[in-house]
Amino acid sequence: MGFCYPGKGKSGDLPPRPECAPLWHELLIRNMGEIKLTLLVGNYAQSYYLKDRTYRTLTDTVKHYEEYLPEYLPLPHPSPRNNIWLKKNPWFQSELLPALKDIISSSL
């Protein structure tokens, strides 16, 4: 979201700098050409792009990923800290990842 590492906080990385997304995202997206799918990785990206369409938790937003297709696909942040989340949510690996692979295959 911020195009730079914001630094380490007490319980993980600090949030992305708030001025970066409004300053750079629209310009970059406009110049990318045809975008078939945007992966919204983590809570900050989901909140920024989905606004009031997110669910109460990241888990619920990701679980309802089909509601955001074909434009967006919400994903959890890839972090070793999320191994517990992955174990608690086996549907992510059994349902969402195969769907993502199919979407990517059909887009190529």
C-alpha positions in Angstrom: 0.0 0.0 0.0 2.8 2.4 0.8 5.6 1.2 -1.6 8.1 1.3 1.3 8.8 -0.6 4.5 7.2 1.5 7.3 9.3 0.0 10.0 8.7 -2.4 12.9 6.1 -1.7 15.6 5.4 -3.5 18.9 3.5 -6.4 17.3 4.6 -6.5 13.7 5.2 -3.9 11.0 3.9 -0.4 11.3 0.9 0.5 9.1 1.6 1.9 5.6 2.2 5.6 5.4 -1.2 7.2 4.7 -0.1 9.6 2.0 1.4 7.0 -0.4 -1.7 5.2 -1.7 -3.7 8.3 -2.6 -0.6 9.8 -4.2 0.6 6.9 -6.3 -2.0 4.1 -6.8 -4.3 5.9 -9.2 -1.5 7.1 -11.4 0.2 3.6 -11.5 -3.1 1.8 -12.2 -4.0 4.2 -15.0 -0.7 3.4 -16.7 -0.7 -0.3 -16.3 -3.1 -1.1 -19.1 -5.7 -3.8 -18.8 -5.9 -5.1 -15.2 -8.1 -8.2 -14.9 -7.7 -8.8 -11.2 -6.3 -6.9 -8.2 -5.1 -8.9 -5.3 -5.9 -7.1 -2.1 -3.3 -8.5 0.3 -4.0 -7.7 3.9 -6.4 -5.6 5.9 -5.0 -2.2 4.8 -5.5 -2.9 1.1 -8.9 -4.4 1.6 -10.1 -1.4 3.7 -8.7 1.1 1.2 -10.2 -0.5 -2.0 -13.3 -2.2 -0.6 -14.2 0.7 1.8 -17.6 -0.1 3.5 -17.9 -3.4 1.6 -15.6 -5.3 3.9 -16.8 -7.6 6.6 -16.2 -7.2 10.3 -13.0 -9.3 10.1 -10.3 -10.0 7.6 -11.3 -13.7 7.8 -14.9 -12.9 6.8 -13.9 -10.6 4.0 -11.5 -13.3 2.6 -14.1 -16.0 3.1 -16.6 -14.0 0.9 -14.0 -13.4 -1.8 -16.5 -14.3 -4.6 -18.5 -11.2 -3.8 -15.6 -9.0 -5.0 -14.7 -10.9 -8.2 -13.9 -10.3 -11.0 -12.3 -7.0 -9.9 -10.8 -7.8 -6.6 -9.6 -10.8 -4.6 -9.0 -10.3 -0.9 -6.2 -12.3 0.6 -4.5 -12.5 4.1 -1.0 -11.0 4.4 1.6 -13.6 3.6 3.5 -13.7 6.9 4.9 -16.5 9.1 2.7 -14.9 11.8 -0.3 -16.1 9.7 0.5 -19.8 10.0 -2.0 -20.1 12.9 -4.6 -18.3 10.7 -4.0 -20.8 7.9 -4.4 -23.8 10.3 -7.7 -22.3 11.6 -9.0 -21.7 8.1 -8.4 -24.8 5.9 -11.0 -23.5 3.4 -8.4 -21.0 2.3 -6.1 -23.7 0.9 -8.8 -26.1 -0.3 -11.2 -23.6 -1.8 -9.8 -20.1 -2.4 -6.3 -21.0 -3.7 -7.6 -23.4 -6.4 -10.1 -20.7 -7.4 -7.3 -18.2 -7.7 -5.3 -20.6 -9.8 -8.2 -21.0 -12.2 -8.7 -17.2 -12.4 -5.1 -16.7 -13.3 -5.0 -19.6 -15.8 -8.1 -18.2 -17.6 -6.6 -14.7 -17.7 -3.4 -15.8 -19.4 
